[in-house]
Amino acid sequence: MATQIPQTDVAELQDELAVNATAGVPAGGPRQKSITIGAVCKALVQEFPDISISKIRYLEDQKLLTPRRTPGGYRLYTQGDVARLRTILRMQRDEFLPLRVIRQELAAGRAGETTPAPGRAAREGMRPWRTSVSVREATGALYSIEDVLEETKADAKLVRELEEYGVVKGEQRSGVRYFDETEREIIGAVAELARYGVGGRNLRVFRSSADREANLLQQILAPALRSRNPQRRKEALEALENLAAVATHLKHLLLIRDLRKIAG
């Protein structure tokens, strides 16, 4: 049976031919400095087997990519665009970062995997660990329960369970329940787990683990975090983020090790 080519791929192949024709380049001719979305997929598929044209378009819709357009409306990606996309995909795959955090990382100047983290750790030659979330982040944004349910596709009953087990707390204002940005992300992650039958009561192990880790890091850095010296406190916050990144990576490695035993 002949292999069916996805319609989006057909469209992009047509786009590529049209772009090359416009540029006066025959099909199969030398690659241009800017390439089409189909060529981007081909360039990245070996490292990211699940890459697809629709996924790249989605990242563009989320304002993470801004390829230029030809007068005919075709997307053209520079090598810088491809490098940025590779960084985004690695942050998703290796660090499990949500798009919101990836957007912040990129805005902060993260453009490659070899950029050292700032602060005392980098100055003293310690291994620079990239943090997933800044502990200093405080946007103050609040989201109503209706907005959270709509965006995360979570069930209202599940959110009530999460509150009962102390996974999220929320805040009551004028009779309306609100959640901050981090709690909204937590609810979204739990909603994904719920598809596999994981309920709020099953998440106490995650909450207990997080509490123990936070208490450990607090014990290590408490004196510096309470310091009135701005520079010392700044370095303590950097160290806290660095330690949190190390702990997160360690948990990931331990989990992968145990899962391999299960799969084997």
Stockholm file with secondary structure:
# STOCKHOLM 1.0

chainA/1-264         MATQIPQTDVAELQDELAVNATAGVPAGGPRQKSITIGAVCKALVQEFPDISISKIRYLEDQKLLTPRRTPGGYRLYTQGDVARLRTILRMQRDEFLPLRVIRQELAAGRAGETTPAPGRAAREGMRPWRTSVSVREATGALYSIEDVLEETKADAKLVRELEEYGVVKGEQRSGVRYFDETEREIIGAVAELARYGVGGRNLRVFRSSADREANLLQQILAPALRSRNPQRRKEALEALENLAAVATHLKHLLLIRDLRKIAG
#=GR chainA/1-264 SS CCCCCCHHHHHHHHHHHHHHHHTTCCTTCCCCSSBCHHHHHHHHTTTCTTCCHHHHHHHHHTTSCCCEECTTCCEEBCHHHHHHHHHHHHHHHHHCCCHHHHHHHHHTTCCSTTCCCCSHHHHTTCCCCCCSSCTTCCCCCEEEHHHHHHHHCCCHHHHHHHHHTTSCCCEEETTEEEEEHHHHHHHHHHHHHHTTTCCGGGGHHHHHHHHHHHHHHHHHHHHHHTCSCHHHHHHHHHHHHHHHHHHHHHHHHHHHHHHHHHHC
#=GC SS_cons         CCCCCCHHHHHHHHHHHHHHHHTTCCTTCCCCSSBCHHHHHHHHTTTCTTCCHHHHHHHHHTTSCCCEECTTCCEEBCHHHHHHHHHHHHHHHHHCCCHHHHHHHHHTTCCSTTCCCCSHHHHTTCCCCCCSSCTTCCCCCEEEHHHHHHHHCCCHHHHHHHHHTTSCCCEEETTEEEEEHHHHHHHHHHHHHHTTTCCGGGGHHHHHHHHHHHHHHHHHHHHHHTCSCHHHHHHHHHHHHHHHHHHHHHHHHHHHHHHHHHHC
//
